Amino acid sequence: MDNEQLATKQFSYNADTIDAIVKFLQKRKEGDRTITSGEIEPFQLQLLCQHIEKMIYEKQKQVVGKTKEQIRVRKEDLGGEPGMQKVLQNFYEDEIKSLTPPPARKAARKLCEAGL
């Protein structure tokens, strides 16, 4: 059921997309090794979910009135592991760039990089 207060309408994930996200998030680097565990960092999951919701919002704007079909997230939409890694790596820069006016960007960068 759609909620008019939400920016996006209902969407779904292919099962293999969910598997790909979970497998990706269960991996972590330790030195030169990649370790797979049963744990997922909630913050990383939230970043991927925000990225997916933005992507769905843009797709829904393009098809408004053209189809009533629910959009399904495919693993190809995420660009595989490299695409998901890019979302996580770009978070900091993307957030800094979203700040306005430009002096706020400089202040935020200084705060984040130099500490409180």
DRENMIMAR-978758 format. One record per residue: x negated, y negated, z of N, C-alpha, C, O, CB in turn. Coordinates in steps of 0.05 Angstrom, whole numbers. Glycine has a CB too. Layout:
neast, nnorth, nup, caeast, canorth, caup, ceast, cnorth, cup, oeast, onorth, oup, cbeast, cbnorth, cbup
X, Y, Z, X, Y, Z, X, Y, Z, X, Y, Z, X, Y, Z;
...
//
This chain:
neast, nnorth, nup, caeast, canorth, caup, ceast, cnorth, cup, oeast, onorth, oup, cbeast, cbnorth, cbup
-17, 23, 0, 0, 0, 0, -18, -25, 0, -37, -27, 16, 19, 0, 24;
-12, -44, -17, -27, -68, -19, -19, -88, 3, 4, -89, 11, -24, -81, -46;
-38, -103, 13, -34, -123, 33, -40, -150, 21, -62, -155, 12, -52, -118, 59;
-20, -167, 19, -23, -193, 6, -44, -211, 19, -54, -230, 7, 3, -207, 5;
-51, -206, 44, -71, -222, 58, -99, -214, 51, -118, -229, 58, -67, -219, 88;
-103, -192, 38, -129, -184, 30, -135, -193, 1, -118, -195, -16, -132, -153, 31;
-160, -200, -4, -168, -209, -30, -167, -188, -51, -162, -193, -74, -196, -221, -29;
-173, -163, -43, -173, -141, -63, -148, -124, -58, -138, -120, -36, -198, -124, -60;
-139, -113, -80, -117, -93, -79, -130, -66, -72, -155, -63, -73, -101, -92, -106;
-113, -47, -66, -123, -21, -59, -140, -9, -81, -134, -12, -105, -99, -2, -52;
-162, 4, -74, -179, 18, -93, -188, 44, -80, -184, 49, -56, -204, 1, -101;
-201, 61, -95, -210, 87, -84, -238, 94, -95, -249, 81, -112, -190, 109, -92;
-249, 115, -83, -276, 124, -90, -274, 152, -102, -258, 169, -92, -294, 124, -66;
-289, 158, -122, -292, 186, -131, -307, 201, -109, -324, 189, -95, -308, 188, -159;
-302, 226, -106, -315, 242, -85, -345, 242, -88, -359, 241, -68, -304, 271, -85;
-355, 244, -113, -384, 244, -116, -397, 217, -110, -420, 216, -103, -391, 252, -145;
-381, 196, -111, -391, 169, -103, -395, 169, -73, -416, 159, -63, -371, 147, -111;
-376, 179, -58, -379, 180, -29, -403, 197, -21, -419, 189, -4, -353, 191, -16;
-406, 220, -34, -429, 237, -29, -456, 223, -34, -474, 224, -19, -428, 263, -46;
-457, 208, -57, -481, 194, -64, -488, 172, -43, -511, 168, -36, -478, 181, -92;
-468, 157, -34, -472, 137, -14, -482, 149, 12, -502, 139, 23, -446, 121, -9;
-469, 170, 21, -477, 183, 46, -506, 194, 44, -522, 189, 62, -458, 206, 53;
-512, 207, 22, -539, 218, 19, -560, 196, 18, -581, 199, 30, -541, 235, -7;
-554, 174, 5, -573, 152, 3, -577, 140, 31, -600, 135, 39, -562, 130, -16;
-556, 135, 46, -558, 123, 72, -571, 141, 93, -580, 131, 114, -531, 114, 81;
-571, 167, 89, -583, 185, 108, -614, 186, 104, -628, 198, 121, -572, 213, 105;
-624, 174, 83, -653, 174, 79, -666, 149, 91, -654, 128, 92, -659, 175, 48;
-691, 153, 100, -706, 130, 110, -736, 136, 104, -744, 159, 103, -701, 124, 140;
-751, 115, 102, -780, 117, 97, -795, 117, 123, -789, 101, 141, -790, 94, 79;
-814, 135, 125, -833, 136, 147, -860, 138, 134, -869, 160, 127, -827, 159, 167;
-874, 116, 132, -900, 116, 118, -895, 123, 89, -879, 109, 75, -919, 136, 130;
-909, 143, 79, -906, 151, 51, -884, 172, 47, -878, 181, 25, -932, 162, 41;
-872, 181, 69, -852, 202, 68, -824, 192, 69, -818, 170, 80, -857, 222, 91;
-806, 207, 56, -777, 201, 58, -765, 222, 76, -767, 246, 70, -764, 200, 30;
-752, 213, 97, -740, 231, 117, -709, 230, 113, -698, 209, 110, -748, 224, 146;
-697, 254, 112, -668, 255, 111, -657, 264, 138, -665, 284, 149, -658, 274, 88;
-639, 248, 149, -627, 255, 175, -597, 255, 172, -586, 250, 151, -636, 235, 197;
-583, 262, 194, -554, 262, 194, -543, 235, 202, -519, 232, 206, -543, 284, 211;
-560, 215, 206, -552, 189, 216, -550, 168, 194, -565, 169, 174, -571, 180, 238;
-532, 150, 197, -529, 128, 179, -529, 102, 195, -516, 100, 216, -502, 130, 162;
-544, 82, 185, -544, 56, 198, -518, 41, 191, -513, 36, 167, -569, 39, 190;
-501, 34, 210, -476, 20, 204, -480, -5, 189, -463, -12, 171, -461, 14, 230;
-501, -20, 195, -506, -46, 181, -510, -41, 151, -500, -56, 134, -530, -60, 193;
-525, -20, 144, -530, -14, 115, -504, -5, 102, -499, -13, 79, -551, 8, 113;
-488, 10, 115, -462, 19, 104, -445, -6, 100, -432, -8, 79, -448, 38, 123;
-445, -25, 119, -429, -49, 116, -438, -65, 92, -422, -76, 77, -431, -66, 141;
-465, -67, 88, -475, -82, 65, -466, -70, 38, -457, -84, 20, -506, -83, 65;
-467, -44, 36, -458, -30, 12, -428, -34, 8, -419, -39, -15, -465, 0, 13;
-413, -32, 29, -384, -35, 27, -376, -64, 18, -358, -68, 2, -370, -29, 54;
-390, -84, 29, -386, -111, 21, -392, -115, -9, -377, -128, -24, -402, -131, 38;
-414, -103, -18, -422, -105, -46, -400, -92, -63, -393, -103, -84, -449, -91, -50;
-391, -69, -55, -370, -55, -71, -345, -71, -72, -332, -73, -93, -365, -27, -59;
-337, -83, -49, -312, -99, -49, -314, -123, -67, -295, -130, -81, -306, -107, -20;
-337, -136, -68, -341, -159, -86, -339, -149, -115, -327, -163, -132, -369, -172, -81;
-351, -126, -121, -350, -115, -148, -321, -109, -156, -313, -115, -178, -368, -90, -149;
-306, -97, -138, -278, -90, -143, -262, -115, -147, -245, -116, -165, -267, -73, -120;
-266, -135, -131, -252, -161, -133, -255, -172, -161, -236, -181, -174, -262, -181, -112;
-280, -172, -171, -285, -183, -198, -272, -166, -219, -261, -177, -239, -316, -184, -204;
-272, -139, -216, -259, -122, -236, -229, -127, -236, -216, -127, -257, -265, -92, -230;
-217, -130, -212, -189, -134, -210, -180, -160, -222, -158, -162, -234, -180, -132, -181;
-197, -181, -220, -190, -206, -232, -189, -203, -263, -173, -216, -276, -211, -228, -225;
-206, -186, -274, -208, -183, -303, -184, -167, -314, -175, -172, -337, -233, -168, -310;
-172, -150, -298, -150, -132, -308, -123, -140, -297, -104, -126, -301, -156, -104, -301;
-121, -163, -283, -96, -171, -271, -74, -172, -293, -77, -185, -314, -98, -198, -257;
-52, -159, -288, -30, -158, -306, -33, -139, -330, -14, -135, -344, -25, -185, -317;
-57, -128, -333, -62, -110, -356, -57, -81, -349, -51, -65, -367, -90, -114, -366;
-60, -74, -324, -57, -46, -316, -48, -45, -287, -54, -63, -271, -84, -31, -320;
-34, -24, -281, -26, -20, -253, -42, 2, -241, -39, 10, -217, 4, -12, -252;
-61, 13, -256, -78, 35, -246, -97, 24, -225, -107, 2, -227, -94, 48, -269;
-101, 41, -204, -119, 34, -183, -148, 37, -193, -154, 57, -207, -114, 52, -158;
-165, 18, -187, -193, 20, -194, -207, 41, -176, -203, 41, -152, -207, -7, -193;
-222, 58, -189, -238, 78, -174, -268, 71, -176, -277, 64, -198, -233, 107, -186;
-281, 73, -154, -310, 67, -153, -324, 93, -161, -321, 114, -149, -319, 57, -125;
-341, 90, -182, -357, 113, -192, -386, 108, -183, -394, 86, -178, -355, 116, -223;
-400, 130, -179, -428, 126, -170, -444, 111, -191, -464, 97, -184, -441, 154, -166;
-437, 112, -216, -450, 97, -237, -447, 67, -232, -464, 51, -240, -440, 104, -265;
-424, 59, -220, -420, 31, -214, -440, 19, -195, -445, -5, -194, -391, 27, -203;
-452, 37, -179, -471, 28, -158, -500, 29, -169, -518, 19, -155, -469, 46, -134;
-504, 39, -192, -531, 40, -203, -548, 62, -191, -573, 60, -192, -544, 14, -200;
-536, 82, -179, -552, 104, -167, -567, 94, -143, -561, 72, -132, -571, 116, -187;
-586, 109, -134, -603, 101, -111, -617, 75, -116, -619, 59, -97, -622, 123, -104;
-629, 70, -140, -642, 45, -144, -623, 21, -140, -631, 0, -129, -655, 44, -172;
-599, 23, -150, -579, 2, -147, -572, -3, -118, -570, -26, -109, -555, 8, -163;
-568, 18, -103, -561, 15, -75, -584, 4, -59, -580, -13, -41, -552, 42, -63;
-608, 12, -66, -632, 1, -53, -635, -29, -58, -642, -44, -41, -658, 16, -62;
-628, -37, -82, -630, -65, -90, -610, -82, -73, -617, -104, -65, -624, -68, -120;
-586, -71, -69, -566, -85, -52, -578, -90, -25, -575, -112, -14, -540, -69, -50;
-590, -70, -13, -601, -73, 14, -625, -92, 14, -627, -109, 32, -610, -46, 25;
-642, -90, -6, -666, -107, -7, -659, -136, -12, -673, -154, -2, -685, -97, -28;
-638, -141, -28, -631, -169, -35, -614, -183, -15, -608, -207, -18, -617, -169, -62;
-605, -169, 6, -587, -181, 25, -597, -208, 36, -583, -228, 35, -582, -162, 48;
-621, -209, 46, -632, -233, 59, -632, -256, 39, -622, -278, 45, -660, -228, 69;
-644, -252, 16, -646, -274, -4, -618, -283, -13, -614, -307, -17, -663, -265, -28;
-600, -264, -17, -573, -271, -26, -559, -288, -5, -545, -307, -13, -557, -246, -32;
-562, -282, 20, -549, -297, 41, -561, -325, 43, -547, -345, 47, -552, -283, 68;
-587, -327, 41, -600, -354, 42, -591, -371, 18, -584, -394, 22, -631, -351, 41;
-589, -359, -6, -580, -374, -29, -551, -383, -27, -544, -402, -40, -584, -356, -54;
-535, -369, -11, -507, -376, -9, -502, -400, 9, -480, -412, 9, -491, -352, 2;
-523, -409, 24, -520, -432, 42, -521, -458, 26, -537, -461, 8, -541, -431, 63;
-503, -476, 34, -504, -503, 23, -502, -523, 46, -489, -517, 65, -481, -508, 1;
-513, -545, 44, -530, -556, 23, -558, -544, 24, -565, -530, 43, -532, -587, 25;
-574, -549, 4, -601, -537, 3, -618, -541, 28, -633, -522, 35, -616, -549, -20;
-617, -563, 42, -632, -565, 67, -625, -543, 88, -641, -535, 104, -629, -593, 80;
-600, -535, 87, -591, -513, 105, -606, -487, 98, -612, -471, 116, -560, -509, 103;
-612, -483, 73, -626, -459, 65, -654, -459, 78, -663, -439, 88, -629, -457, 34;
-667, -482, 76, -694, -484, 87, -694, -480, 117, -711, -466, 128, -706, -512, 80;
-674, -491, 130, -672, -488, 160, -666, -459, 167, -678, -449, 186, -650, -507, 171;
-649, -446, 152, -642, -418, 158, -666, -400, 153, -671, -382, 169, -618, -409, 141;
-680, -405, 131, -704, -389, 125, -724, -392, 148, -736, -372, 157, -716, -397, 98;
-729, -417, 156, -748, -422, 178, -740, -408, 204, -756, -396, 217, -751, -452, 183;
-714, -409, 210, -704, -396, 234, -707, -366, 233, -716, -353, 252, -674, -403, 238;
-701, -354, 210, -703, -325, 206, -732, -315, 206, -738, -295, 218, -689, -316, 181;
-749, -331, 193, -777, -322, 190, -795, -329, 213, -813, -314, 219, -788, -334, 165;
-789, -351, 227, -806, -359, 249, -794, -351, 276, -807, -350, 296, -810, -389, 249;
-768, -345, 276, -755, -337, 301, -743, -360, 315, -746, -383, 306, -774, -323, 319;
-728, -354, 336, -715, -375, 351, -734, -391, 368, -726, -410, 382, -693, -364, 368;
//
